[in-house]
Amino acid sequence: MPRCIAYLAIAAALANAPGHCSHDDSASTGSAASSGVTSGNWTSLGATACAKYFTPDVTGSLLADPHGTPKTLSPQACSFDTGGGNISITLIADNATGFDAFSKNLVDPHPLAGVGDKALQHMIGIAAYKAPSRVCTIDAVGAPGFTKLSGDALGQALGAVCNKLFAANP
């Protein structure tokens, strides 16, 4: 049980880390219009992402106990809660510089290929960036054995959800 509390403390610290904030997409260094990507209020997709993307097939492949409840946490974040833990998604409007600053606060980060323009897998999940101003974080926190997958396989499975979100528009 103390390990779970430590993971939750880390997740809370990361959620409040510098660079992990929401701001208007137009404040980023890149212009969504000039890049051909329509951002709109892309972060608003975070509120319902868990219900949309954590389907029974996805949770069945990810979690030891795939039965759970999606919940909206904020206009840009959600969680999928089970008896053994939860997976949370947070969408942030930030540029590459902000993502890099945020990344310095991650515990044990290493590159995660094939997700967005750049992505890192860390102790409790992934953080990914897609130009010009999209950041997707997914954290999986729970009791030992909460996830069926681990290591690179878990990173790729979570990254697939971020890639779907990067491709979506409000």
PESULNOR-V963701 format. One record per backbone hydrogen bond with DSSP energy under -1.0 kcal/mol. NH is the residue of the N-H (numbers start at 1). CO is the residue of the C=O. Records with the same first field share a line. If there is no record, write none. Layout:
# PESULNOR-V963701
NH->CO  CO
This chain:
# PESULNOR-V963701
5->1
6->2
7->3
8->4
9->5
10->6
11->7
12->8
13->9
14->10
15->11
17->14
20->17
21->19
27->24
28->25
35->31
37->32
44->41
45->42
46->43
52->48
53->49
54->50
55->53
59->55
60->56
61->57
62->58
63->59
64->146
69->81
71->79
73->77
74->77
77->74
78->89
79->71
80->87
81->69
82->85
86->141
87->80
88->139
89->78
90->137
91->76
92->135
99->95
100->96
101->97
102->98
103->99
105->102
106->103
110->121
112->119
117->129
118->129
120->127
121->110
122->125
123->107
126->138
127->120
128->136
129->118
130->134
134->130
135->92
136->128
137->90
138->126
139->88
140->124
141->86
143->84
146->143
148->62
155->151
156->152
157->153
158->154
159->155
160->156
162->158
163->159
164->160
165->161
166->162
167->163
